[in-house]
Amino acid sequence: MLEEIPIKGRAPKTGYERSMFGSGWDDTDHNGCDTRNDILNRDLTVTSHKAGTRDCVVLTGSLDDPYTGDTIEFQRGQGTSNDVQIDHVVALSDAWQKGAQKLSAEQRVEFANDPLNLLAVDGPTNGSKGDGDAATWLPPNRGFWCDYVTRQIEVKHKYDLWMTKAEAESSRTVLEERCV
């Protein structure tokens, strides 16, 4: 798939706003739960849900964080919910600068809520990533680099996005050195 992704320069960030990818976490799969809670349910060992939510709203759980390799105890609430964040593996701003500005509004909402592009991760580590791509940021847990870069490639391929030359070279290096 990497060979099929076009190599181009980064487009301007002009016009980018988070709202261009929807108003937040939607229920794009129409299961009654918003995407954030779908991902928490998928990625955490969930220990409790809010009553009356059909097990949609995760209250507590444990995350084996792929980015750090640490185990994080999640507890929903002010001051604790940000310990676990849902990361867009291909950051929305990065996607915008590499082709998402040409996607329809519906495609951008799908992109922002696509489980392939989402991971529950350590909040502070996610914050350090910003809108970095594989050339500028990789998780501190080197054992996850193969999975991380593979997922970025799959997402960019699925949505017909491009990579910069440096990003493609970094991705290729990770694939050759870590995915054996």
C-alpha positions as CSV (number, residue, x, y, z in Angstrom):
1,M,0.0,0.0,0.0
2,L,2.8,2.4,0.8
3,E,4.0,2.3,-2.9
4,E,0.4,3.3,-4.0
5,I,0.4,6.5,-1.8
6,P,1.3,9.6,-3.8
7,I,4.3,11.7,-2.7
8,K,3.7,15.4,-2.6
9,G,4.5,18.4,-0.6
10,R,2.4,19.5,2.4
11,A,-0.5,21.7,1.3
12,P,-1.2,24.9,3.3
13,K,-3.2,24.7,6.5
14,T,-5.4,27.4,5.1
15,G,-9.1,26.8,5.8
16,Y,-8.4,24.0,8.4
17,E,-10.7,23.9,11.4
18,R,-11.5,20.9,13.5
19,S,-15.2,21.5,12.7
20,M,-14.5,20.7,9.1
21,F,-14.4,17.0,10.3
22,G,-17.7,17.2,12.1
23,S,-19.0,18.6,15.4
24,G,-17.3,16.0,17.5
25,W,-17.8,12.3,18.2
26,D,-20.7,11.0,16.1
27,D,-22.5,7.7,16.0
28,T,-21.5,6.9,12.4
29,D,-22.2,3.2,12.9
30,H,-25.7,3.9,14.3
31,N,-25.2,1.5,17.3
32,G,-26.5,4.1,19.8
33,C,-23.0,4.9,21.1
34,D,-20.8,7.8,20.1
35,T,-17.5,6.9,18.5
36,R,-15.4,7.9,21.6
37,N,-17.2,5.4,23.7
38,D,-17.1,2.8,20.9
39,I,-13.3,3.1,21.0
40,L,-13.1,3.1,24.8
41,N,-15.2,-0.1,24.7
42,R,-12.9,-1.6,22.1
43,D,-9.5,-0.6,23.5
44,L,-10.0,-0.8,27.3
45,T,-10.7,-3.7,29.5
46,V,-13.9,-2.1,30.7
47,T,-14.9,-2.5,34.3
48,S,-18.0,-0.3,34.5
49,H,-20.5,1.6,32.4
50,K,-23.0,4.4,33.3
51,A,-26.4,2.9,34.1
52,G,-29.1,3.3,31.6
53,T,-26.7,3.8,28.6
54,R,-26.9,0.2,27.1
55,D,-23.2,-0.1,28.0
56,C,-22.3,2.9,25.9
57,V,-20.8,5.3,28.4
58,V,-17.6,3.9,29.9
59,L,-17.0,4.9,33.5
60,T,-13.9,2.9,34.4
61,G,-11.5,0.6,32.7
62,S,-7.9,-0.3,32.2
63,L,-5.8,0.6,29.1
64,D,-2.7,-1.3,27.9
65,D,-1.4,1.9,26.2
66,P,0.2,1.1,22.9
67,Y,2.1,4.4,22.8
68,T,3.9,4.0,26.1
69,G,3.5,0.3,27.0
70,D,2.1,1.4,30.4
71,T,-1.2,0.4,31.9
72,I,-3.5,3.3,32.6
73,E,-6.5,3.1,34.9
74,F,-9.3,5.1,33.3
75,Q,-12.0,6.9,35.3
76,R,-14.5,9.2,33.6
77,G,-14.7,12.5,35.3
78,Q,-13.4,16.1,35.4
79,G,-9.6,16.0,35.8
80,T,-9.3,12.2,35.0
81,S,-10.9,11.6,31.6
82,N,-8.0,13.2,29.8
83,D,-5.6,10.5,31.1
84,V,-6.9,8.4,28.2
85,Q,-7.6,10.2,25.0
86,I,-8.8,9.0,21.6
87,D,-6.0,9.7,19.1
88,H,-6.5,10.2,15.4
89,V,-3.6,8.1,14.2
90,V,-3.5,10.3,11.1
91,A,-4.1,13.7,12.7
92,L,-6.9,15.7,11.3
93,S,-4.7,18.7,10.5
94,D,-2.1,16.4,8.8
95,A,-4.9,14.8,6.8
96,W,-6.2,18.3,5.8
97,Q,-2.7,19.3,4.5
98,K,-2.4,16.0,2.6
99,G,-5.6,15.7,0.7
100,A,-8.6,15.7,3.1
101,Q,-9.5,19.3,2.0
102,K,-10.7,17.7,-1.2
103,L,-12.9,15.1,0.6
104,S,-16.7,15.8,1.0
105,A,-18.0,16.9,4.3
106,E,-19.5,13.5,4.8
107,Q,-16.2,11.8,4.0
108,R,-14.4,14.0,6.5
109,V,-16.9,13.1,9.3
110,E,-16.3,9.4,8.3
111,F,-12.6,9.9,8.5
112,A,-12.7,11.6,11.9
113,N,-14.9,8.7,13.3
114,D,-13.3,5.8,11.5
115,P,-12.2,3.1,14.0
116,L,-9.2,2.3,11.8
117,N,-7.9,5.8,12.4
118,L,-8.6,5.8,16.2
119,L,-6.8,4.5,19.2
120,A,-7.3,5.0,23.0
121,V,-3.9,6.2,24.2
122,D,-2.1,8.0,27.0
123,G,-3.4,11.6,27.0
124,P,-0.1,13.4,27.6
125,T,1.7,11.3,25.0
126,N,-1.1,12.0,22.5
127,G,-0.7,15.7,23.3
128,S,3.0,15.5,22.5
129,K,2.2,14.2,19.0
130,G,0.2,17.2,17.9
131,D,-0.4,16.9,14.2
132,G,2.9,15.0,13.5
133,D,3.2,12.4,10.9
134,A,5.6,9.4,10.8
135,A,8.5,11.7,9.8
136,T,8.1,13.9,12.8
137,W,6.6,11.7,15.6
138,L,6.6,8.1,16.5
139,P,5.3,6.6,19.8
140,P,7.9,6.2,22.6
141,N,7.1,2.5,22.7
142,R,9.3,1.3,19.8
143,G,7.6,-2.1,19.9
144,F,4.5,-0.4,18.5
145,W,6.1,1.4,15.6
146,C,5.3,-1.2,13.1
147,D,1.6,-1.3,14.0
148,Y,1.5,2.5,14.2
149,V,3.1,3.2,10.8
150,T,1.1,0.3,9.2
151,R,-2.1,1.9,10.4
152,Q,-1.1,5.4,9.1
153,I,-0.5,3.8,5.7
154,E,-3.8,2.0,5.7
155,V,-5.7,5.1,6.6
156,K,-4.0,7.4,4.1
157,H,-4.5,4.7,1.4
158,K,-8.2,4.3,2.3
159,Y,-8.9,8.0,2.0
160,D,-6.6,8.7,-1.0
161,L,-4.3,11.0,1.0
162,W,-0.7,11.6,0.2
163,M,2.6,11.6,2.1
164,T,5.6,13.9,2.0
165,K,8.8,12.4,0.8
166,A,10.2,12.4,4.4
167,E,7.1,10.7,5.8
168,A,7.2,8.0,3.1
169,E,10.9,7.4,3.8
170,S,10.4,7.2,7.5
171,S,7.5,4.8,7.0
172,R,9.5,2.6,4.7
173,T,12.4,2.5,7.2
174,V,10.0,1.4,10.0
175,L,8.4,-1.2,7.8
176,E,11.8,-2.6,6.8
177,E,13.3,-2.5,10.3
178,R,10.4,-3.2,12.6
179,C,7.8,-5.2,10.7
180,V,9.9,-8.4,10.2
